[in-house]
Amino acid sequence: MLPAMEETAVGLKSCPDCAAQMPDSAAFCPGCGRSMRIESAAKQKTGVRGDDFLGALAYVSFVPALVFLLVDRYRKYPFVRFHSIQCLLFWLVCVVLAVVVRIVWLVLLFIPIVGPLLAVLVVVVVALAAVFTWIVLLVKAFQGERFALPVIGDLAEQYSSAA
């Protein structure tokens, strides 16, 4: 178990490892570099193992995410609802990105010699980025974290809290 932060004065805390003083808003200890955001990450955990599994299952494809949003039994869990909406938005962004990459592919093929190489490079980089992001979302949901992507996560948070 990690030791708790010690409150020393108004707006200050000390590091549990090296006892360095820092403001409450500090993300890392100035003395040893330890992350001070551990406490807030623990507060975000739902604590229910079933929610974690269902949140991760929502990312397997868009079908479980749709089922979780349409069935009342699963819709009542905010963690599952958030990850289901984020999954659907992620799929939507991936489809739009696939169309854009296809157009870029066709344009790059008109450039002699270098064009086809650049086209393959663009496709591979975008595909690897999408797969890596999908794996991160899946693992974070399974760990019980409410991990939000930059723009999509804000929209998912907005729509999941409105439901």
Secondary structure, DSSP 8 states (H G I E B T S, - for coil): -----EEEETTEEE-TTT--EEETT-SB-TTT--BS-HHHHHHH----HHHHHHHHHTTS-HHHHHHHHHSHHHHT-HHHHHHHHHHHHHHHHHHHHHHHHHHHHHHHTTSTTHHHHHHHHHHHHHHHHHHHHHHHHHHHHHTT-----TTHHHHHHHHHHH-
